[in-house]
Amino acid sequence: MSGDAPVQTCGRLLARHRLDGVACEVRLPPRPSRVRAGWERIVPPGARPDSKLDVRFRHVASGFEIRHCGHPTANFPYLIYGPDGTTYVAPNGRGYMSLAEAQAAVEVLS
């Protein structure tokens, strides 16, 4: 097998182990794009492009922005910011649990 072409890997590494003397990797499939129609993904300078903590989403038509609060295990991490800087929270008084919920709320607001 030493003449085989290198294997392309993608997705997040879950485990690396040896099976009968052969090195194996277990990986998740790559994540699908989270960018909905009418939205743009903004990666600030110096931010990790694959991190949900640093990336922002902007509604192209209205200018509303969705940002993650920055805490990796937050239950309600997504907050909405209006074009004038106003912060919008979910009806429960907190942020939104998912990016899709926050995007749907912006689409109703605008």
C-alpha positions in Angstrom: 0.0 0.0 0.0 3.0 2.3 0.2 2.5 3.2 -3.5 -1.1 4.4 -3.0 -1.9 8.1 -3.6 -2.3 10.1 -0.4 -5.8 10.1 1.0 -7.7 13.5 1.1 -9.2 14.1 4.5 -11.9 16.5 5.3 -14.1 17.3 8.3 -13.3 17.4 12.0 -11.0 14.7 13.5 -12.9 12.6 16.1 -10.3 9.9 16.8 -7.0 8.5 15.8 -6.0 4.9 16.6 -4.2 1.9 15.3 -6.1 -1.2 14.1 -4.1 -4.3 13.4 -0.9 -2.2 13.0 -2.6 0.3 10.6 -3.1 3.9 11.6 -6.8 5.0 11.2 -8.6 8.3 11.6 -12.3 8.8 12.3 -13.7 12.1 10.9 -17.0 13.8 10.8 -18.2 14.8 7.3 -17.6 18.5 6.5 -20.3 20.9 7.8 -22.7 22.2 5.2 -22.6 26.0 4.6 -24.7 27.9 7.1 -25.2 30.9 4.8 -28.8 31.4 3.8 -30.0 33.3 0.7 -29.9 37.0 1.4 -27.2 36.7 4.1 -23.4 37.3 3.9 -20.8 35.7 6.2 -18.3 38.2 7.6 -15.0 37.0 9.0 -13.3 39.9 10.9 -9.5 40.3 10.4 -7.6 38.0 12.6 -10.6 35.7 13.3 -10.6 32.0 12.6 -12.8 31.5 9.5 -14.0 28.1 10.7 -15.1 29.4 14.1 -18.7 30.3 14.9 -17.5 32.4 17.8 -15.8 35.0 15.6 -17.9 35.0 12.4 -20.8 37.4 11.9 -23.7 37.2 9.5 -25.2 40.3 7.9 -28.7 40.5 6.3 -27.9 42.1 3.0 -31.2 43.9 2.5 -31.6 45.4 5.9 -28.1 45.6 7.4 -29.0 43.7 10.5 -26.2 41.6 12.0 -26.1 38.4 14.0 -23.2 37.7 16.3 -22.2 34.9 18.6 -21.7 36.0 22.2 -18.3 34.4 22.3 -18.9 31.7 25.0 -18.4 28.3 23.4 -21.0 26.5 25.5 -23.7 29.2 25.7 -27.3 28.1 25.5 -28.6 31.3 23.9 -25.5 32.6 22.0 -26.9 34.5 19.0 -27.7 38.2 19.4 -29.2 40.5 16.7 -27.8 44.0 16.2 -29.7 46.5 14.1 -28.1 48.9 11.6 -28.2 51.7 14.2 -26.5 49.5 16.9 -29.6 48.5 18.8 -29.4 45.0 20.3 -32.5 42.8 19.8 -33.1 39.7 22.1 -35.4 36.8 21.7 -38.9 36.8 23.3 -37.5 35.0 26.3 -35.2 38.0 27.1 -32.1 36.2 26.1 -30.3 35.5 22.8 -31.4 32.9 20.2 -30.5 29.2 20.5 -29.6 28.8 16.9 -28.4 30.8 14.0 -31.4 29.7 12.0 -33.8 31.1 14.7 -31.9 34.4 14.8 -32.0 34.7 11.0 -35.7 34.0 10.9 -36.3 36.7 13.5 -34.3 39.2 11.4 -36.3 38.4 8.3 -39.5 39.2 10.3 -38.0 42.4 11.7 -36.8 43.8 8.4 
